[in-house]
């Protein structure tokens, strides 16, 4: 018995499904996207087009961006997209110290 794994172990790679098969993080991103889309539509007027869908299509951009952050992942590392961008920004903003060494021939 010692050292054996339980057959019904908790899988930490998948979060708990809360509503409609979404995790809590995904629901948070979708709620933030809906909130930002509503605020965006209050400040930005509709486009001058005849179709109602095309008239208000740009109001869904915050929801699309938040949905992309909530559901998409980076291919090489497997990180969620928002975590990957936070690491990428921190990496590019760090202070670099460059040390130049002369070659042995000079």
N, C-alpha and C positions, 0 to 999 in steps of 0.2 A: 504494500500500500504506500510506503514512503516513496516519494519522488514521482508518483504517477499523477497524471493530469486528470482532472475531472472531465467527463465527456460533455457536460453542459456548462462549460466555462463561459464567462461573460466576454463577449467580443467587444473590445474597446474601440475598434476601428469604426464601428457604426454607433451613432448616437441613438438615444431613445426616440422613438417616433411619437410625436405629440398629437398633431392633428393632420389628417389627410396624408399620412405617410411622410410628413416633413419633420426634420429635427428642430430643436429649439433655436439653433443658430440660423437655420434657413428661414424659419418663421420671423426671426428678428430682422434679417436682411429684407424680407418681403414687406414687413411692417414699416421699416425705414424707407423703403422705396415708395410705398403708397403715400406715406406722409410727405416725402419730398416732392412727389408728383402733384399732390394737392396744393402744396405751397407754391410750386412752380407754375401751376395753372392759374393761381390767383394773381401773379405778377406779370406773366407773359401772355399777351393776347393771342387769340387763334390766328392761324395763317389765313390770308385772303384767297381761299379756294372754295369751290362749290361743294365738294364732298365733305360730309361731317367727319369721316374717318381721317382723311388727309388734313383737314383743318386743325384737328387736335392731336395729330400723330406725335408731334414733338413734346407733348406733355407727358408721354410715356417713357421718355429717355431716362429720367432718374430711376424709374422702376426697372427698366432693362439693365442699367448699370448695377443696381443693387442685386438684381437677380443673377447677373453674371458673377458678382463677387460671392454670392451665397451658394451657387451650385457648381461653378466651374473650378477646375484645378489646373495647376501648372503641370505639364506633361513629364518633364525630366525629374523633378523632385517629388511630385505627388502632393505638394502643399496646396492648400486652398489659395485661390487667387489673391485675396486680400492679404493673407499672411506673406505670400511671396513678394507682393509689392511693398509691404512694410519692411521686409528684410532688404529688398533691393534699394529702397530709399535710404535706409540706415547705412548700407554698405557704400553707396555713392556719396553720402554726405560726410563720411568720417574724415578726419584729418589724416593726411598721408605724410609720412616722413621718408624722404628719399635720401639714400646714402650712396654717393658715387664713389666707387673705388677705381683707382687707376689700374690699368693692366700691368702685368709683370714685365712687359717689354718696354715700357716707357720710363 
